[in-house]
Amino acid sequence: MNRHVLAAILLSGLMASATTHAGLTVAGVFSDHAVLQRGMPVPVWGTADPGVEVSVSFGSQTKSVTAGKDGAWRLKLDPLQAGGPGTMTISADGEQAITINEVLVGEVWVGSGQSNMAGGVGGYAKRDATLAKLIEGAPYPKIRLLKGGPKPSWMEATPETVPGFSAILFAFGERLHRDLDVPVGLIVGAVGGTPSGLWLSQDAFDRSEACKAAVVESAKTYDEEKERKNFEAKLAAWKKQAAAAKEKGEKPRGRQPQPPKGPGECTRGTIGNLYEKFIRPVVGYGIRGVLWDQGESGTAVVGVDQYTLMGALISGWRREWGQGEFPFIYVQKNSGGGVAFDPADPITREADAYTPPPAQVPSTNGGRRLEFIRIMDYDGAHMVPASDLGSGVHPINKWGYGNRAAEVAMSVVYGKDLLAHGPRYQSHVVKGNAVHITFDNVGKGLTSRHGDGLTGFAIAGEDRKFVWAEARIVGDTVVVSADAVEKPVAVRFGCAEKRTWANLFNKDGLPALAFRTDDW
């Protein structure tokens, strides 16, 4: 981690409020009940008087460093094995000053995003009996929780703390603890209704060449005069209804319209303000990876789409964290919308029921669903497939979402024999009037569930009019054709917000991901 990032951390209000011998403080994220990341160097940092020798002891090792001219100190403990609890002591010039008790070593994950990450266990447990059982199962002595912010502090997972903690992140962590049998530390920083543009640093946005290019491209068609007139019309209409509401003693409907923003500007405050408040205070702490659940609110950066901004966010977090290309696991949007391989499975119990394809192929081209699948193209970005997990802006089956996310982590991070997602389009070839589609991640093989045969594929010829296709599985491929299309040029599968008629799976039980071969 460079000194500029470290300085930002120290100025973020993270440091312990009380100083001790030689002005010694340690970052607030190092508190009683902390969990340190196993199997990698463990950063520890703080401040002291310039030139003071600071030593950190934990287990059988002691590391020392001299505080710099600015008072900042930072060192790394050698990789640790899972276990504990233990005690960390921090001393200045040989005099013990700070003691941190009940410290465990295990797996540490950060959760962030908007309301589906922020929503608490207690709230969702009212409609989710499995989450309710998690509360009943507390305390969890080997699971520790931390809410990000200016004054982070670890706490044990008890009947009092679990209900107010992130439902999806706790379900994720409880599954990891159960399967890996090691302590788990969970750090959450999430705010409902927030766009991704607030969750990366301004520096990360400024460094992104892709974001710069998107802004330049957007500026080519941005009509400032048109936007200004639209704003003035909306403002006048709002003021009129607000005045009428006031006369009736009522509140005005909606928020007062705000002046338009141009390409590259943020429509919801400032770029990075939530990152600085909730994430910056823990940046640099040893972690295994990130679980992200956000997307309903877009980016709030004019001209920059979710795919492009997430690339900047992921690379920015990794660069500023200074721990390499850690895995970034994110939940697919749209939430739900599809059928499950096995509706009786607790993970997929809230999936939609199968319906036959409508008479006409939906006009949507896949939109946000395909955009989130595309994010997997970034190195180390892994999607939690969600079409079969239950629908809604706030899906109620947070236990299912968290456990599916844990299965992705078990697959891509911990090397377990699980698939991270279902069949994904790989390539296609046109043979006569049929299109042969090849998939990867077929696992034990392709199969269909529910309905009569394989449904959900649409095919188009040069007229670009999609019709439903006849589809059949041949090994690891699907062959599609339609009597009305003699010369097919494009195929789509599952390209709709509600895709309850798309029933291709692998035999491992995971739904095939939506795809399109056209760019119309």
N, C-alpha and C positions, 0 to 999 in steps of 0.2 A: 504494500500500500504506500503511495507517495505521501510526502509530508503535507501537501495541500489538502488531501482528503483527511489525513489525521488531524490537521488543524481544524477543519470543519467539524469533525467529531467532537473535539475538545470544546469548541465554542457552542455546541448545540445544547448545552445544559445537561449533558450526560453525566458529568463528573459528580462524584459523591459530594454532598453539600458541605460536609464537615471536614476540615483539613486536620491533619495530625502532625506528628514530628516531621520537621523539614518540609512542611507544606505538602505532605504526601496525600494524594487522593487516588482512587482507582475508579475506573469507569463504572457507572451505576449498574450496568448490566451484570456486573460481578457482585452478586448478592447471595445471602444465605439461600439454600435450596436450588442453586444453579445446576445446570447440566452442561458439561463440557463435551465437545465433539470428540469421539474416539477416533483413533487410527490416522490422525494428521496433526501437524504442529498446531498448538493452541495459543493464539495471540492473547496477551494480557497487556493492558495499557492504562495510563493515567497521567497525572502531573505531579511534580515535586519542585522544590527549589532547584534552580539551575546548578548542574554539577554534582548533585546528590546521587550516590549509588543506591539504586533500588533493587531489591532481591525479592523474588517470588518463589515460594516453596509449596510443593504439592506432592503428596506421596513420597517417593524416594528421591525426588530431584529438586534442585534449586538452581534458578537462573538469575543472572544479574545484568543490569544495564545502567548506564549513567544518564541522568536526565539532561536533555539538551539545553541550549541557551534560552529557548522559549519555555522551558520547564516540562516539555512533553517527554514521556518515556514509554517505551514499548518493547516487549520481548516476546519470545515464543517458547512455550514448554515443548519438550519432545513428545511425539505421539503417545497417547495413553490407551490403555485397554479398558473395556467396559467394566463398570463396577462402582464401588463406593457404598456408603458415603464416606467422604474424606474432608479434610480441612485444608484450606488454602491460607497461607500467611504471607503478608507483604510487609517488608521492612525497609527502612531508610537509614543508610549509614550504619547498618548492623543492629538497629533497634527495632524490634517488632512493633508495628503500629496498627495494622489492620488484620482482622481475622474473619474469614468467610467460612461458615459452617454448613454442614449437610450438603456437600457438593458431590454430585454423581457424574459419571462418565458414560456416555452412550451416544444416541443419535439425536441431532438437533435439526429441526426444520422451521422455516419461516413461512407463515401464511399471510397473504395480503390480497387486496381487491376491494370489492364493494359489498353490498348487503348480503349476498349469499356466502361470503366469507365471514362477515361481521356477526350475522345472526347467531344468537346464543343457544346452547344446548337446552336450557330450560324452556325457552319459547317454543322450540320445535318439538320437544319431548311431549308437549300437550297433545300432539297429533301423531307422535311416532313412539310406539311402545318400546322399540329397541333402544332408542335414545334414553327413554325413561329408565330402562334397565341399567344403562351405563351410569346414570346418576345414582341409582340404588346400589351399584357395585362399588361406589367410592367409599373410602379413600383408595387411591392408587399410589402407593408409596414411591414407585419408580417412574411416575409420570409427573413432570413439572411444567408449570404454565407461566407465561410472561406476556403481558400486554404492552406493545410498543408505545413509546411516547417520550416526553421530556424526562420523566423519572421512572425508567423501567425497573421492575423488581420481580424476582422469581417467587412463585408460590407453589405449594404442594397441591396436587389434584385431590380435593376433598369434597364432601357433599355441599360445602358452602361455596367453593370456587368453581367447580365444574359447570353449574347451570349458567353462569354468566360468561363462559368462555365460548369461543367459536365452535359451533356444532360440527361443521364439516372437518375442521382441523383436529378437533378432539377425536372424532370417529376415526380419522386417518391415523393419528398418533396411537390410539388405543390398539388398532389393528397391527401397527408396526411393533408395538411393545409385545403383543400377544404372539406374533409370528417369529420375531427375532430374539425374544427373551432378553432384552437389554433395556436399560433406562432410556427414556425418551423425553426430550425437552421441546416444547412447542412455543414459538414466539409469534404473536399475531399483531398486525397493524392493518386495519381495514375500516372503511367508512362507507355506509350505504349511499347509493345513488351517485357514486363518483366515477369520473372518466379516467382512462389510463394516462392522459396527459398530466395529471396531478401526481402520478406515482413514479416518475423518473426525474432525475435531477436536470436542471437547466443545462448543465455541462454535457450530460449524456445526450440531450436533444441536439445541442449545438454541434456535437461531434459527429452526428449521424449524417453521412452523405446521402442516404436514402431519404431521410426527412427533408434535407435541403432540396433535393431534386423534386420531391413531391410538392413542396412549397412553390418552387419556381414554376412547375407545370400548372398548379392551381392558379397562380397569378396571371397566367395567359388568358384565362377566361373569366377572371373575377371582375365584376362590374360594380365599382364602388358607388357610382351614382344610383344605380338600381337598388343596391342594398340600402343606401341611405333613405331613398324614397319609401321602400318597404317598411323600414324602421319607423319613419315618421307617421306612416299610415297606421301601423300597429299601435304606436304610442298614443295617437289621437283617439283610436277606438278604445284603448284601455282606459284612458282618462275619462272618456265619456261614460263607460259603464261603471267606473269607480265612483264618479260623481253621483250617478243614479243610485248606486248601492249605498252611498253615504246618506243620501236623503231618506232612504228606507231604514237606516240604522244597521245596515249589513256591511260585511267585509267585501272588498272588491274580489272578483274572480281572478285567480292566477297572479303571477308576479308582474311587476311593471317591466315592460320590454326594455332591454339595454341596447346601447348603440352597437352597431355591427362591428365585428372584428375582421381583419384582413387575413390573407394567407399566412400561416405560421404563427398567428396569435391565438391565445387561449380564450375561449368564451366563458370559462368557469373559474375566474380568478387568475392565478399565475401558474405557469408550468412548474411542477415540482413541489408545490407547497405542502402536499401531504407526505411526499417522500421525506422532506426535511423534518417534518414533525414526528412521523411515526416510524420511519425506517432508518434515517440517518443515525439516531441514537444507538442502534445496534449494529450498524455497518462495521464489518471487520471481525465481529464475533464468530468463533468457529462454528460452521454449520455444514450439514450435508447437502441441503438444497432448499428449494422454494416450492410451495404449493400456491397457485394463483387462481382466483375465481372472480373474474370481472369481464365485462364486455357489453352488457346491456346498455351502458351509458356512453359507449364509443370512446373517442379520444378527446373531444372538446378542443382539438387543435385544428383550425381551419385548413383544409387541404391535405391533411395527413390521415390516412386510414389506419385501422386497427393493426393490420398486418405489419405495415411499415413502422408504426410507433412501437409495437411490441418488440421488433428487432432492436430498436434503439434502447428500449427499457431493459431487455435481457442483457445485452452487451454492457450497458451502463452499470447495472447492478453488479455484474461480475467484475468489471474493471475496478469499481470503487471498493468492492469487498476485498479484492486482492487475494482470492483463494482459487483462482483458475476457473475453468468452465464447469462450475457446479450445475447439477441438473435443475431444470426449470420445468416443473410439471404444472399444467394449466387445464382447467375444466372447459370442455367444449361448449360453445353457444351455437345454436339455440339450445336451451335446456329441454331435454326430453323430446317429445314429438314422434317417437317411434315405438315399435313393438319389441318385446323381449323374447329371447330364445326360450326362457323358462320363467313364466310369470310367477311361479311359486318360489323362486329364489328370493331370499330377503333383500338382496341388493337391487333386484329389478322388479320388486313387487308393485311399484307404483307406475310401471310402464303402461302406455296406452294400449287399448285392445286393437287387434288387427281389423282393418276394414278393406274391402276390395277397392281397387283403383277407381277413381271417379271417371265419368265418361270422357272428360277432356284432360289432357296432360296439364298440370299446373303451369302457369306462365312464368313462375319464378325461375331464376337461373341458379339458385342455390345460395346466393347472398352471404349472410353472416356465417351460415353453417360451413360453407366451403372456405371462407376466409380463415376460420379457425383451424380447419384441417391443414391449410397451407402453412400456418405458423410452425408446424412440425418440421418444415424445411430448414429452420434455424438449428444449428448444431446444439445438441443437448436439450432441445425443447421437446417435451413429450406431452401429448394430449390425453386427457381423461375422456374416453368416449362416453357420451352422455345421452344419446338418442333413446336409449332403453331404460333410463333411470327415473323417469317421471317428469311431467311437464309443468309449466307455470313460470311466472316471473320469479317466484320463490318456491321451488320444488320442496315438498314436505319431507321427502326421504333423504335427509342429510346423512343418516347412517349409511345408506346405500351409496351416496356420492362419495363419502369419505372412505368407505371400504373399497370402492372401485379405484379411487386415487391411490390407495395403499397397494392395491394389486399392480398398478402401473409402476409404482416405486419398487415393489418387490421384483418386478421383471427387469426394468432398465437400470436400476441402481444396485440392487442386492443380488442379482444374478440367479433368481429363482426360476424354476421351470413354469413360467406363466407368460401369456401373451399380453402385450401392453394394449393392443387394440385389435379390431377385427380386420377382415380382408380389405385391402386398399388397392385401388386401381394402380396398375403398373404400366400397361401398354395395351394397344389394340391393333388389329389388322383387319382390313376389309377383304372378304373372300366372296365374290359374287354379290348376292343380295343379303349377306349376313356379316355381322361384325363379331370377331372373336376377341374377347376381353380377358387379359391375364391379370391376376391379382398376386400380391404378396401377402404375408401374414395369414396364410390359409390354415396354418396349424394342422389339425387332424383332417382337414379337408373342407370343401365347400358344401353347404346344405341350405335348404329352405325350411321355414317353419310357418305353420298356419296357412290358411287359404288352400286353394287348389293350384299347386305348382308354384313356380318362381314368378314373382311380380315386382314391379317397381322400376323397370327399365323402359326408357322411351328412346325412340330412334327417329332421325330426320334425314331427308334427302337434301338435294341442292336448293329446294324451296324453303328450307329452314323451318318447316312445320313439323313439330314433334307429334308422334303418335305412339300409343302404347305398343311395346314389342312383345313378341313371343320369346321367352328366354328358357334356356336349358343349361344345366351344368354338365360340363365334359371335363373330368379331371379337375385341374386347378384353373380352368377357364370357364367363362360363361359365353354362350353363343346366342346372339339376339338377331331377330329379323322381324319384318312386318310385310304382309302382302301389299300394303299400300306404298311401300318404299322399295323401289327396284334397285336404286343405287344409293345406299346409305353413306352419309358423310359425317354423322355425329351421333353420339350416344350420351344419355344422362341417366343417373340413378339416384333416387332419393333426394332430388333437388327441390325441397319444399320445407317450410317450417314445420308442418305436420306431415310426416312421412309414414303414416300407419299402414300404408300399402306396400312398403319396401321390406321384403322378408328374406333377404340373403344374409346368411351368417356363416361363420366357420363352426365346425363341430365342437369347438371348445366353448361355444356359447356366446361369442361376441358378434355384434352386428357389423355388417359391411359398411364402410364409410361412403358417404355420398361423393359423387364425382360427376364431372362433365368433360367431354373431349372437345367441345366448341368454345369459342370466345365471343359469341354473339351478344 
